Amino acid sequence: KGTGMLPANLENAVMKVGGISNYLIKAYIDGFDQELVEIIIAPEGDPEEAVSRVKEQVREDTLVTPKVTVDTNENIRAQIFSKKSRKPRRFHDLRRRKL
């Protein structure tokens, strides 16, 4: 929607929210050529409350309204640590640009 977005800003917003044991951020383009952000979290408490708090904090800090979903810490960890890399990768850019 014309809003600039830096991965670090998204990560900082998520880290401000307490009670999140792990997270993963994905950027992708939907079927209507709109760039979207999905944040997958592993909450320590009430999942609905955590989803709401993450959405609100990210929107407040970045002007981006993300899709926030819940998954287990183990599933998120498996996506963060790829088999080919020793470094964690919390931001997955799945956008494909047409040149």
CORRAKA-V129036 format. One line per field, one symbol per residue. ss: DSSP state (A for helix, B for strand, O for the rest). burial: # if it has 24 or more other ideal C-beta (glycine too) atoms within 12 Angstrom, else .. A space follows every 50 residues. Layout:
ss: ???
burial: ???
This chain:
ss: OOOOOOAAAAAAAAAAOOOBBBBBBBBBBOOOOOBBBBBBBBBOOOAAAA AAAAAAAAAAAAOOOOBBBBOOAAAAAAAAOOOOOOOOOOBBBOOOOOO
burial: ....#...###.##..#..#.######.......#########......# #.###.###.##.########....#..##.........##........
